[in-house]
Amino acid sequence: MSIKLDVELAGLRLRNPTILASGILGISKKILERVAKSGAGAVTTKSITVKPRGGHNNPIFIQSTKETFLNAVGYSNPGLKAAKKEFEDLSDFPIPVIGSLVGEDAEEFAYLAENIKEIGFKAIEIVLSCPHTPGYGLLGGHGTPEATKEITSAVRKKTKLPLFVKLSPNVMNLGEVAKAAEKAGADAITAVNTLGPGMVIDVETAKPILGFKVGGLSGPALKPIAMRCVYDIYKAVKIPIIGVGGIITGKDAVEMMMAGASAVGIGTGVYYRGMNIFKEVCDEIEEFLESHGYSNVKKIIGLAHRD
Ligand SMILES: Cc1cc2nc3c(=O)[nH]c(=O)nc-3n(C[C@H](O)[C@H](O)[C@H](O)COP(=O)(O)O)c2cc1C
């Protein structure tokens, strides 16, 4: 049986449902090209801010349990001007590149959306959900339905590109937040960003290990929370969902798609399985579909919602 893995995401055609999540490897065109070669269906850049940012002090990323990573990178990136140079020519890029944008308020988000127009991004992802960077995401008050509506509509006015809104697992009314994004013109929801923040203490020095003391939780421990978030959002909105959080294997991806995701983002999984994770996850999805009699991956989207 020939198995179809291609999916449609807010007007984008992806050769398979795996997407490199933001913040993991997405700092240069060259690295994104390697990820594309490794089999991803699409890639997301590291989040871009208006001005260059140094981010938090080291250490910024640590494995805290077998199943848990914590990071507090703090949006270190060279800023909009450098991003425009780095990604200036994406015309020959083999898969869609999603530009991740993050600002401190609606005005800054809108400015970014307007000023990345020359870059050949195929979609924009706006991040309203970081749990550990003062002024941004949850610490900037962006996790509410009201802020989501304000920021999403400001960006919507500035771009015709497919617009993805990235949400936090920390809020209890996630369906309401997703609905606010949909009403304000979002074309897809990315769920979720890291959870927390959490903390790891070095017992020898009796000090928190991360430079910022706390960091967002990612990896397999996040998966059941991300799963429930995607399940809730699927019930609340009609636009597609990119399910992110603890996807390491093809079975994880299948589960996420059954919860309602049209595609899956992979971040921490790269640390467990290397860059080949994209191809391996696709092979494993294919094996699952074949052994369960599905000819097309689209058939499993939202399956867990049947009575
Ligand atoms: C080191 C690191 C850096 C990250 N940086 C960003 C970022 O710049 N923008 C963003 O939207 N998400 C960022 N994230 C969150 C991931 O994109 C993803 O939503 C989260 O890690 C959950 O997925 P995972 O369990 O597959 O890693 C980062 C995650 C990690 C681990």
The ligand as an SDF file (V2000), in Angstrom:
LIG
                    3D

 31 33  0  0  0  0  0  0  0  0999 V2000
   16.4200   25.6420   23.6350 C   0  0  0  0  0  0  0  0  0  0  0  0
   15.0180   26.0390   23.2610 C   0  0  0  0  0  0  0  0  0  0  0  0
   14.8040   27.2980   22.6800 C   0  0  0  0  0  0  0  0  0  0  0  0
   13.5080   27.6840   22.3230 C   0  0  0  0  0  0  0  0  0  0  0  0
   13.3170   28.9010   21.7420 N   0  0  0  0  0  0  0  0  0  0  0  0
   12.0780   29.2470   21.2890 C   0  0  0  0  0  0  0  0  0  0  0  0
   11.8690   30.4490   20.5620 C   0  0  0  0  0  0  0  0  0  0  0  0
   12.7830   31.2390   20.2940 O   0  0  0  0  0  0  0  0  0  0  0  0
   10.6040   30.7250   20.1440 N   0  0  0  0  0  0  0  0  0  0  0  0
    9.5470   29.8930   20.3870 C   0  0  0  0  0  0  0  0  0  0  0  0
    8.4290   30.1800   19.9520 O   0  0  0  0  0  0  0  0  0  0  0  0
    9.7340   28.7360   21.0630 N   0  0  0  0  0  0  0  0  0  0  0  0
   10.9460   28.3950   21.5070 C   0  0  0  0  0  0  0  0  0  0  0  0
   11.1240   27.2000   22.1590 N   0  0  0  0  0  0  0  0  0  0  0  0
    9.9610   26.3210   22.3950 C   0  0  0  0  0  0  0  0  0  0  0  0
    9.8500   25.2090   21.3440 C   0  0  0  0  0  0  0  0  0  0  0  0
    9.6480   25.7440   20.0610 O   0  0  0  0  0  0  0  0  0  0  0  0
    8.7030   24.2350   21.6990 C   0  0  0  0  0  0  0  0  0  0  0  0
    7.4750   24.9340   21.6580 O   0  0  0  0  0  0  0  0  0  0  0  0
    8.8610   23.5950   23.0560 C   0  0  0  0  0  0  0  0  0  0  0  0
   10.2100   23.3020   23.3390 O   0  0  0  0  0  0  0  0  0  0  0  0
    8.0480   22.3050   23.2020 C   0  0  0  0  0  0  0  0  0  0  0  0
    8.3940   21.3590   22.2170 O   0  0  0  0  0  0  0  0  0  0  0  0
    9.4850   20.1740   22.4530 P   0  0  0  0  0  0  0  0  0  0  0  0
    9.0600   19.4120   23.6860 O   0  0  0  0  0  0  0  0  0  0  0  0
    9.4180   19.3640   21.2000 O   0  0  0  0  0  0  0  0  0  0  0  0
   10.7880   20.8460   22.6340 O   0  0  0  0  0  0  0  0  0  0  0  0
   12.4150   26.7940   22.5550 C   0  0  0  0  0  0  0  0  0  0  0  0
   12.6430   25.5460   23.1420 C   0  0  0  0  0  0  0  0  0  0  0  0
   13.9240   25.1610   23.4860 C   0  0  0  0  0  0  0  0  0  0  0  0
   14.1210   23.7970   24.1070 C   0  0  0  0  0  0  0  0  0  0  0  0
  1  2  1  0
  2  3  1  0
  2 30  2  0
  3  4  2  0
  4  5  1  0
  4 28  1  0
  5  6  2  0
  6  7  1  0
  6 13  1  0
  7  8  2  0
  7  9  1  0
  9 10  1  0
 10 11  2  0
 10 12  1  0
 12 13  2  0
 13 14  1  0
 14 15  1  0
 14 28  1  0
 15 16  1  0
 16 17  1  0
 16 18  1  0
 18 19  1  0
 18 20  1  0
 20 21  1  0
 20 22  1  0
 22 23  1  0
 23 24  1  0
 24 25  2  0
 24 26  1  0
 24 27  1  0
 28 29  2  0
 29 30  1  0
 30 31  1  0
M  END
$$$$
